Amino acid sequence: MAIDKSFVDRKSLTRIRLTEAGRDAFIAYLAAMGRLVDEALV
C-alpha cells in the first residue's frame, strides 16, 4: 500500500492506494482462500 497525505482547503486528506506488489499479494491471498473454501466443500 502507498499512503499520500496532504491538505485541501485546510483539511487533511489521506489517500491510500494498492501498489503492484500489494495487488499481487492480494491476488495470491484470494487464490489461497479459494483453494481453502474448495477443500472445505469436498
Secondary structure, 3 states (H helix, E strand, C coil): CEEEEEEECCEEEEEEECCHHHHHHHHHHHHHHHHHHHHHCC
